[in-house]
Amino acid sequence: MDYVLNVLQAVVGIVNEMSPYLLLGFLLAGIMHAFIPDGWFNKYLSGDTMRSVINAAIFGVPLPLCSCGVIPTAMSLRREGASKGAVVSFLIATPQTGVDSIFATYSLMGLPFAIVRPIAALFTAVMGGAFVTMGTLSPTLPHNGEGGREESLSLENKPEGTPSPLWGRVGERVVSALRFGFVEMMEDIGKWLVVGLIVAGLITALVPDEFFAIFKDNTALSMLLVLCISVPMYICATGSIPIAVALMMKGLTPGAALVMLMAGPACNVASILVINKVLGKKTLLLYLAAIIIGSILFGVAIDQLLPREWFTDHLMSTHACCHDVAGWFEWTCTGILVLLLLNVLRMKLQHKSACSCGHNHEGHCHCHEHHDCHCHDESCSEQEACETKTYVVKGMTCNHCRANAEKVIRTVKGVESVSVDLQSGIATVTGDGIDDKAVKEAVESIGFSIEE
């Protein structure tokens, strides 16, 4: 029983320390999502030049995309004309850090870690993109929008000729920002954040200090251990922070902790398989090389060139604070964070008995399979009915995956509208003359698959 109480005490202490910064990070992430259109990013990433690689890294560092969400987003950018080098740069920079994880890193690990982490992500991403750009002369893919409709992932489509008032548009975007930051992002990373906190609590409370004595102050051995664990494992940028803190408290070096913060979020088995399939084995090897070399270089630099107290002093004070009584502000932020997580749990439980159309079902939602719709295309007569088809999309794990699946299916010729349910994977596609093969190819081009 004492062990359970110790774990709970460690977890609560970490959450109280992180929650204000997490909430601020989620808010800024929502603002970025709602007020920056996708097209703004795409136009700077075309061409096999270092400029596109650097732009992709700069754009990717603050974006709040996790390891799974960045894959379809990057593949979508590739379809729209981004170079291979820019795509790899984006794939490396984006999952390593984001506005939410930068604030969370500052809260638990201090300002030096919060500064070094995005710089390391930027450098590693540029290096990976440069490797790919120098290693390939293949042209970028043409824009694949023929017959489809382009839509920003962050802005709602509105019929032409019926613009809403300025205050209405701003209000809609504010609502979109709040929903993305505090609902969709919580759906995407909430589980992994909780897992990271629990693992950190278990390490802190149950693992004896002498267990990691063999790795204490051993930079090479520590980094080898962390790389072997981090590269294949899925862990989000925010969820990796409490684990890295707990391991440092048990003797791992700050450099090894940075390796985990870089390699863990930047790479996992899923991203390896998708990159190999879509971009090729050569690009995959260059991508992995950049992540491993970049993380080791920065890890060694922290351990050998910078004062150790820069990275440990805040850690000691954080550890001491975990045993102090938190103030009303920290407890309020923790309460809000818990409520947001409970809301995500409620949504998932509700989905088991209700589909996106609002009707109760024991299994998948089939509401649209035998219903006709009416086209919104002006070329169709008012009475002409479109066909509606459903597909089961495999491989989606977050709301970014869902949004990219909807976006890429919408580019297929004849598609009028698309609605994808993340939980069941069912895509309801409406249009005229929808080609099943074209839908399958479009979905596979961003790393997902259609269930046969």
C-alpha positions as CSV (number, residue, x, y, z in Angstrom):
1,M,0.0,0.0,0.0
2,D,2.9,2.3,0.8
3,Y,4.2,1.7,-2.7
4,V,0.9,2.8,-4.3
5,L,0.8,6.0,-2.2
6,N,4.4,6.8,-3.1
7,V,3.6,6.4,-6.8
8,L,0.5,8.6,-6.5
9,Q,2.4,11.2,-4.6
10,A,5.1,11.3,-7.3
11,V,2.6,11.5,-10.1
12,V,0.6,14.2,-8.4
13,G,3.7,16.3,-7.7
14,I,4.8,16.1,-11.4
15,V,1.3,16.9,-12.6
16,N,1.0,20.0,-10.3
17,E,4.4,21.2,-11.7
18,M,3.4,20.7,-15.4
19,S,-0.3,21.5,-15.6
20,P,-0.1,25.3,-15.8
21,Y,2.4,25.1,-18.7
22,L,0.6,22.3,-20.4
23,L,-2.7,24.3,-20.5
24,L,-0.8,27.3,-21.9
25,G,0.8,25.2,-24.5
26,F,-2.5,23.6,-25.5
27,L,-4.0,27.1,-25.9
28,L,-1.2,28.3,-28.1
29,A,-1.3,25.1,-30.2
30,G,-5.0,25.7,-30.8
31,I,-4.4,29.3,-31.8
32,M,-1.8,28.2,-34.3
33,H,-4.1,25.5,-35.7
34,A,-7.1,27.8,-36.2
35,F,-5.4,31.0,-37.5
36,I,-2.6,29.6,-39.7
37,P,-3.9,28.0,-43.0
38,D,-2.2,24.9,-44.4
39,G,-1.5,26.5,-47.7
40,W,0.8,29.0,-46.0
41,F,3.2,26.1,-45.1
42,N,2.9,24.2,-48.4
43,K,4.1,27.0,-50.7
44,Y,7.4,27.3,-48.9
45,L,8.3,23.6,-49.0
46,S,8.6,22.8,-52.8
47,G,11.8,22.4,-54.7
48,D,14.9,20.3,-53.9
49,T,16.7,23.1,-52.2
50,M,18.1,23.8,-48.8
51,R,15.7,26.7,-48.4
52,S,12.8,24.3,-48.5
53,V,14.5,22.0,-46.0
54,I,15.2,24.9,-43.6
55,N,11.6,26.2,-44.0
56,A,10.2,22.8,-43.2
57,A,12.3,22.5,-40.0
58,I,11.4,26.1,-38.9
59,F,7.7,25.4,-39.5
60,G,7.8,22.0,-37.9
61,V,9.5,22.9,-34.5
62,P,6.5,24.8,-33.0
63,L,3.7,22.7,-34.5
64,P,1.9,20.5,-31.9
65,L,2.0,17.2,-33.9
66,C,2.8,13.9,-32.3
67,S,4.7,11.1,-33.9
68,C,1.6,9.4,-35.4
69,G,-0.1,12.7,-36.6
70,V,3.0,14.0,-38.4
71,I,3.2,11.0,-40.7
72,P,0.0,11.6,-42.8
73,T,0.6,15.4,-42.6
74,A,4.0,15.0,-44.1
75,M,2.8,12.5,-46.7
76,S,0.1,15.0,-47.6
77,L,2.7,17.7,-48.1
78,R,4.6,15.4,-50.4
79,R,1.5,14.9,-52.5
80,E,1.1,18.6,-52.8
81,G,4.6,19.3,-54.1
82,A,6.9,19.3,-51.1
83,S,10.4,17.9,-51.8
84,K,11.7,14.7,-50.2
85,G,14.2,16.7,-48.3
86,A,11.6,19.1,-46.9
87,V,9.3,16.2,-46.0
88,V,12.1,14.4,-44.1
89,S,13.0,17.7,-42.3
90,F,9.4,18.2,-41.3
91,L,9.1,14.5,-40.1
92,I,12.2,14.9,-37.9
93,A,11.5,18.4,-36.4
94,T,7.8,18.3,-35.8
95,P,7.3,15.4,-33.4
96,Q,10.4,16.2,-31.3
97,T,8.9,19.4,-29.9
98,G,6.0,21.8,-30.1
99,V,4.7,24.8,-28.2
100,D,3.0,22.6,-25.7
101,S,6.1,20.4,-25.0
102,I,8.4,23.4,-24.9
103,F,6.4,24.9,-22.0
104,A,6.2,21.5,-20.3
105,T,10.0,21.0,-20.7
106,Y,10.6,24.4,-19.0
107,S,8.3,23.5,-16.2
108,L,10.0,20.2,-15.2
109,M,13.5,20.5,-16.7
110,G,14.3,24.2,-16.6
111,L,15.2,26.9,-19.2
112,P,18.4,25.3,-20.6
113,F,16.6,22.1,-21.6
114,A,13.7,24.2,-23.0
115,I,16.2,26.1,-25.2
116,V,18.4,23.3,-26.3
117,R,15.5,20.9,-27.2
118,P,14.0,23.0,-30.1
119,I,17.5,24.0,-31.3
120,A,18.5,20.3,-31.4
121,A,15.3,19.4,-33.2
122,L,15.9,22.2,-35.8
123,F,19.6,21.2,-36.4
124,T,18.7,17.5,-36.7
125,A,15.9,18.2,-39.1
126,V,18.0,20.4,-41.4
127,M,20.7,17.7,-41.3
128,G,18.3,15.0,-42.3
129,G,16.7,17.1,-45.0
130,A,20.2,18.0,-46.3
131,F,21.2,14.3,-46.4
132,V,18.1,13.5,-48.6
133,T,18.4,16.5,-50.8
134,M,22.0,15.7,-51.6
135,G,21.2,12.1,-52.1
136,T,18.4,12.5,-54.6
137,L,17.7,14.4,-57.8
138,S,14.2,13.2,-58.3
139,P,11.6,15.8,-59.1
140,T,8.8,16.7,-56.7
141,L,5.5,15.1,-57.2
142,P,2.9,17.2,-59.1
143,H,0.0,18.7,-57.3
144,N,-2.6,16.0,-57.1
145,G,-5.8,18.0,-56.9
146,E,-7.4,17.2,-60.2
147,G,-11.1,16.7,-59.9
148,G,-11.0,17.3,-56.1
149,R,-11.4,20.1,-53.7
150,E,-8.6,21.7,-51.6
151,E,-9.4,22.4,-48.0
152,S,-7.3,23.7,-45.2
153,L,-7.1,21.5,-42.2
154,S,-7.5,24.5,-39.9
155,L,-10.1,26.6,-41.6
156,E,-13.7,25.7,-42.2
157,N,-15.1,25.7,-45.8
158,K,-17.8,28.2,-46.5
159,P,-19.9,28.4,-49.7
160,E,-18.7,31.2,-52.0
161,G,-20.8,34.2,-52.1
162,T,-21.9,33.9,-48.5
163,P,-19.1,35.3,-46.4
164,S,-19.8,35.6,-42.7
165,P,-19.2,38.8,-40.7
166,L,-15.7,39.4,-39.5
167,W,-16.7,39.0,-35.8
168,G,-18.4,35.7,-36.8
169,R,-15.3,34.4,-38.6
170,V,-13.1,35.4,-35.6
171,G,-15.5,33.8,-33.2
172,E,-15.6,30.5,-35.2
173,R,-11.8,30.4,-35.2
174,V,-11.6,31.1,-31.5
175,V,-14.0,28.2,-30.9
176,S,-11.9,26.0,-33.3
177,A,-8.8,27.0,-31.4
178,L,-10.3,26.0,-28.0
179,R,-11.7,22.8,-29.4
180,F,-8.4,21.8,-31.0
181,G,-6.3,22.7,-28.1
182,F,-8.4,21.3,-25.2
183,V,-10.4,18.5,-26.9
184,E,-8.6,17.2,-30.0
185,M,-5.1,17.5,-28.7
186,M,-6.2,15.9,-25.4
187,E,-7.7,13.0,-27.5
188,D,-4.4,12.7,-29.4
189,I,-1.8,12.8,-26.6
190,G,-3.9,12.4,-23.4
191,K,-3.3,8.7,-23.2
192,W,0.4,9.0,-23.8
193,L,0.7,11.9,-21.3
194,V,-1.0,9.7,-18.6
195,V,1.3,6.8,-19.5
196,G,4.3,9.0,-19.3
197,L,3.3,10.3,-15.9
198,I,2.5,6.9,-14.5
199,V,5.8,5.4,-15.8
200,A,7.7,8.4,-14.2
201,G,5.9,7.8,-10.9
202,L,6.7,4.1,-11.0
203,I,10.4,4.8,-11.7
204,T,10.6,7.5,-9.0
205,A,8.9,5.5,-6.3
206,L,9.9,1.9,-7.0
207,V,13.3,1.8,-8.7
208,P,16.1,2.0,-6.1
209,D,18.8,4.6,-6.8
210,E,21.6,2.0,-7.0
211,F,19.7,0.2,-9.9
212,F,21.2,2.6,-12.5
213,A,24.6,2.9,-10.8
214,I,26.2,1.2,-13.8
215,F,25.0,4.1,-16.0
216,K,25.8,6.9,-13.7
217,D,28.0,9.5,-15.5
218,N,28.6,7.0,-18.3
219,T,27.6,9.0,-21.4
220,A,28.2,6.4,-24.0
221,L,26.5,3.5,-22.2
222,S,23.6,5.7,-21.2
223,M,23.0,6.9,-24.8
224,L,23.3,3.4,-26.2
225,L,20.6,2.2,-23.7
226,V,18.3,5.1,-24.4
227,L,18.7,4.8,-28.2
228,C,17.8,1.0,-28.2
229,I,14.7,1.8,-26.2
230,S,13.6,5.1,-27.9
231,V,14.0,4.5,-31.6
232,P,11.4,1.7,-32.0
233,M,9.1,2.9,-29.2
234,Y,6.2,5.3,-29.6
235,I,6.3,8.1,-27.1
236,C,5.1,11.7,-27.6
237,A,7.1,14.8,-27.0
238,T,5.2,15.8,-23.9
239,G,4.9,12.3,-22.4
240,S,8.6,11.7,-22.7
241,I,9.4,14.6,-20.3
242,P,8.4,13.0,-17.0
243,I,10.1,9.8,-18.0
244,A,13.4,11.6,-18.8
245,V,13.2,13.5,-15.5
246,A,12.7,10.3,-13.5
247,L,15.6,8.6,-15.3
248,M,17.9,11.5,-14.6
249,M,16.9,11.4,-10.9
250,K,18.1,7.8,-10.9
251,G,21.5,8.6,-12.4
252,L,21.3,8.9,-16.2
253,T,23.2,11.9,-17.6
254,P,21.5,15.0,-19.0
255,G,22.9,14.1,-22.4
256,A,21.2,10.7,-22.3
257,A,18.0,12.4,-21.2
258,L,18.1,14.7,-24.3
259,V,18.7,11.6,-26.5
260,M,15.4,10.2,-25.2
261,L,13.6,13.6,-25.7
262,M,14.8,13.6,-29.3
263,A,14.9,10.0,-30.5
264,G,11.8,8.8,-28.7
265,P,9.3,11.3,-30.3
266,A,11.0,11.6,-33.6
267,C,11.0,7.9,-34.5
268,N,9.0,4.7,-33.9
269,V,8.1,1.5,-35.7
270,A,5.1,3.0,-37.4
271,S,7.0,5.9,-38.9
272,I,9.8,3.6,-40.1
273,L,7.3,1.4,-42.0
274,V,5.5,4.3,-43.6
275,I,8.6,6.2,-44.7
276,N,10.0,3.0,-46.2
277,K,6.8,2.4,-48.1
278,V,6.1,5.9,-49.4
279,L,9.6,7.5,-49.6
280,G,11.8,4.5,-50.1
281,K,14.5,2.6,-48.2
282,K,17.3,5.0,-49.0
283,T,15.3,8.0,-47.6
284,L,14.5,5.9,-44.5
285,L,18.2,5.1,-43.8
286,L,19.1,8.8,-44.2
287,Y,16.2,9.7,-41.9
288,L,17.3,7.3,-39.2
289,A,20.9,8.3,-39.5
290,A,20.1,12.0,-39.0
291,I,18.0,11.3,-35.9
292,I,20.7,9.0,-34.3
293,I,23.7,11.2,-35.2
294,G,21.9,14.5,-34.3
295,S,20.7,13.2,-30.9
296,I,24.2,11.7,-30.0
297,L,26.0,14.9,-31.0
298,F,23.8,17.1,-28.8
299,G,23.8,14.6,-26.0
300,V,27.6,14.5,-26.0
301,A,27.7,18.3,-26.2
302,I,25.5,18.7,-23.1
303,D,27.6,16.2,-21.1
304,Q,31.0,17.3,-22.2
305,L,30.9,20.9,-23.1
306,L,28.2,22.6,-21.0
307,P,28.1,23.0,-17.2
308,R,26.2,20.1,-15.7
309,E,24.5,22.2,-13.1
310,W,22.6,24.0,-15.9
311,F,20.6,20.9,-16.4
312,T,20.5,19.5,-12.9
313,D,19.9,22.4,-10.6
314,H,16.3,22.9,-11.7
315,L,15.8,19.2,-11.5
316,M,16.7,19.2,-7.9
317,S,14.4,22.1,-7.1
318,T,11.6,20.4,-9.0
319,H,12.2,17.2,-7.1
320,A,12.0,19.1,-3.8
321,C,8.9,21.0,-5.0
322,C,7.1,17.6,-5.6
323,H,7.2,17.1,-1.8
324,D,5.9,20.6,-1.0
325,V,2.3,21.6,-0.8
326,A,1.2,23.0,-4.2
327,G,-0.6,26.4,-4.3
328,W,-4.2,27.0,-5.2
329,F,-3.2,28.0,-8.8
330,E,-1.3,24.7,-9.5
331,W,-4.2,22.7,-8.0
332,T,-6.7,24.6,-10.1
333,C,-4.7,23.9,-13.3
334,T,-4.4,20.3,-12.3
335,G,-8.1,20.0,-11.8
336,I,-8.8,21.5,-15.2
337,L,-6.4,19.1,-16.8
338,V,-8.0,16.2,-15.1
339,L,-11.5,17.4,-16.2
340,L,-10.2,17.6,-19.8
341,L,-8.9,14.1,-19.6
342,L,-12.1,12.8,-18.2
343,N,-14.0,14.5,-21.0
344,V,-11.9,12.6,-23.5
345,L,-12.7,9.3,-21.6
346,R,-16.4,10.2,-21.7
347,M,-16.3,10.8,-25.4
348,K,-14.6,7.4,-26.0
349,L,-17.1,5.6,-23.9
350,Q,-20.0,7.3,-25.6
351,H,-18.6,6.2,-28.9
352,K,-19.0,2.6,-28.1
353,S,-22.8,3.0,-28.1
354,A,-23.3,5.8,-30.5
355,C,-21.8,6.6,-33.9
356,S,-21.1,10.0,-35.4
357,C,-24.6,10.3,-36.7
358,G,-26.1,10.0,-33.3
359,H,-27.8,6.6,-33.5
360,N,-27.0,3.7,-31.2
361,H,-25.4,0.7,-32.7
362,E,-23.8,-2.5,-31.4
363,G,-21.1,-2.5,-34.1
364,H,-20.0,-0.2,-36.8
365,C,-22.1,2.7,-38.0
366,H,-23.8,1.8,-41.3
367,C,-26.3,4.7,-41.3
368,H,-25.2,6.1,-44.6
369,E,-24.7,2.9,-46.6
370,H,-28.2,2.7,-48.1
371,H,-29.1,6.3,-48.2
372,D,-28.9,8.7,-51.1
373,C,-27.8,12.3,-50.8
374,H,-28.2,15.3,-52.9
375,C,-25.2,16.9,-54.6
376,H,-24.1,20.3,-53.6
377,D,-22.3,20.6,-57.0
378,E,-23.9,23.2,-59.2
379,S,-23.5,20.9,-62.2
380,C,-26.0,18.5,-60.7
381,S,-29.7,19.1,-61.0
382,E,-31.6,19.6,-57.8
383,Q,-33.2,16.2,-57.9
384,E,-30.2,14.3,-59.0
385,A,-28.9,11.9,-56.3
386,C,-25.3,11.1,-55.6
387,E,-24.0,7.8,-54.4
388,T,-22.6,7.3,-50.9
389,K,-19.9,4.7,-50.1
390,T,-18.2,3.7,-46.9
391,Y,-14.7,2.5,-46.5
392,V,-12.8,1.4,-43.4
393,V,-9.5,3.3,-43.1
394,K,-6.8,1.4,-41.1
395,G,-3.8,3.1,-39.4
396,M,-5.4,6.3,-38.0
397,T,-4.5,7.1,-34.4
398,C,-5.3,10.8,-33.9
399,N,-7.3,13.7,-35.2
400,H,-4.5,14.8,-37.5
401,C,-4.7,11.4,-39.1
402,R,-8.5,11.7,-39.5
403,A,-8.2,15.2,-41.0
404,N,-5.5,14.1,-43.5
405,A,-7.6,11.1,-44.5
406,E,-10.6,13.4,-45.2
407,K,-8.4,15.8,-47.1
408,V,-6.7,13.3,-49.4
409,I,-10.0,11.4,-50.2
410,R,-11.6,14.8,-51.1
411,T,-9.0,15.1,-53.9
412,V,-10.3,12.0,-55.6
413,K,-12.3,12.9,-58.8
414,G,-16.0,12.8,-58.2
415,V,-15.9,13.1,-54.5
416,E,-18.3,15.7,-53.1
417,S,-18.0,15.3,-49.4
418,V,-16.1,13.1,-46.9
419,S,-16.6,12.3,-43.2
420,V,-14.2,10.1,-41.4
421,D,-14.9,8.7,-37.9
422,L,-11.6,8.3,-36.0
423,Q,-12.8,5.6,-33.5
424,S,-14.3,3.2,-36.0
425,G,-12.2,4.2,-39.0
426,I,-15.2,4.4,-41.2
427,A,-15.0,7.0,-44.1
428,T,-18.4,8.0,-45.5
429,V,-17.8,9.3,-49.0
430,T,-20.4,11.0,-51.1
431,G,-20.2,12.0,-54.8
432,D,-20.8,11.0,-58.4
433,G,-18.8,8.1,-60.0
434,I,-16.5,7.5,-57.1
435,D,-13.6,5.2,-58.1
436,D,-12.8,2.7,-55.3
437,K,-9.3,2.1,-56.6
438,A,-8.6,5.9,-56.7
439,V,-9.8,6.2,-53.1
440,K,-7.6,3.3,-52.0
441,E,-4.5,4.7,-53.8
442,A,-5.1,8.2,-52.3
443,V,-5.4,6.8,-48.7
444,E,-2.3,4.6,-49.2
445,S,-0.3,7.6,-50.5
446,I,-0.3,9.1,-47.0
447,G,0.5,5.8,-45.2
448,F,-2.9,4.4,-44.3
449,S,-4.8,1.5,-45.9
450,I,-8.3,0.5,-46.9
451,E,-9.7,-2.6,-45.4
452,E,-10.6,-5.1,-48.2
